Amino acid sequence: QVQLVESGGGLVQPGGSLRLSCAASGSSLTFYFMGWYRQAPGKQRELVATITVGGSISYTDSVKGRFTISRDNAKNTVYLQMNSLKPEETAVYYCNADGRSFGQGMYWGQGTQVTVSS
């Protein structure tokens, strides 16, 4: 069983930056495919960024060049650095750990609110 706790959300002005963290407990994240998702009010949850066990990274097109996902297996933590934030990126951001390729489960954090507003 993996417990994921996101932090780092908050209120930021358009063009500002935030760094989200996803700290895991209960198991090492070494063999988990990690992802950040977001869900805006009235919209479906969407994938923002992923990082594989081997460190391969992908982003949804709208955040390329502005967001950076990273993982620190020693700290059992995954990060999402978000720069040049836009008001339409206001959402609850969720961390996901998917270990099914290694016979483990899939887990979600509780989410952290990001509000981009002046």
JONOR-V733316 format. One record per backbone hydrogen bond with DSSP energy under -1.0 kcal/mol. NH is the residue of the N-H (numbers start at 0). CO is the residue of the C=O. E is the energy in kcal/mol with one decimal. If there is no record, write none. Layout:
nh:NH co:CO e:E
nh:NH co:CO e:E
This chain:
nh:2 co:24 e:-2.8
nh:4 co:22 e:-2.3
nh:6 co:20 e:-2.1
nh:11 co:114 e:-2.8
nh:14 co:84 e:-3.3
nh:15 co:12 e:-2.4
nh:17 co:81 e:-2.1
nh:19 co:79 e:-2.8
nh:20 co:6 e:-2.6
nh:21 co:77 e:-2.3
nh:22 co:4 e:-2.5
nh:23 co:75 e:-2.4
nh:24 co:2 e:-2.0
nh:31 co:28 e:-2.0
nh:32 co:97 e:-2.9
nh:33 co:50 e:-2.4
nh:34 co:95 e:-2.3
nh:35 co:48 e:-2.8
nh:36 co:93 e:-2.8
nh:37 co:45 e:-2.4
nh:38 co:91 e:-2.2
nh:42 co:39 e:-2.3
nh:45 co:37 e:-3.1
nh:47 co:35 e:-3.0
nh:48 co:35 e:-1.7
nh:49 co:57 e:-2.4
nh:50 co:33 e:-2.7
nh:51 co:55 e:-2.6
nh:54 co:51 e:-1.1
nh:57 co:49 e:-1.9
nh:59 co:47 e:-2.4
nh:62 co:59 e:-1.8
nh:65 co:62 e:-2.4
nh:66 co:62 e:-2.2
nh:67 co:80 e:-2.5
nh:69 co:78 e:-1.8
nh:71 co:76 e:-3.1
nh:76 co:71 e:-1.8
nh:77 co:21 e:-2.1
nh:78 co:69 e:-2.9
nh:79 co:19 e:-2.3
nh:80 co:67 e:-3.1
nh:81 co:17 e:-3.3
nh:82 co:65 e:-1.6
nh:84 co:15 e:-2.3
nh:88 co:85 e:-2.1
nh:89 co:86 e:-1.7
nh:90 co:113 e:-2.0
nh:91 co:38 e:-2.3
nh:92 co:111 e:-3.0
nh:93 co:36 e:-2.6
nh:95 co:34 e:-2.8
nh:96 co:106 e:-2.5
nh:97 co:32 e:-2.8
nh:98 co:104 e:-2.7
nh:101 co:98 e:-1.8
nh:102 co:99 e:-1.6
nh:103 co:98 e:-2.8
nh:106 co:96 e:-2.8
nh:108 co:94 e:-2.1
nh:111 co:92 e:-2.0
nh:113 co:90 e:-2.8
nh:114 co:9 e:-2.9
nh:116 co:11 e:-2.1
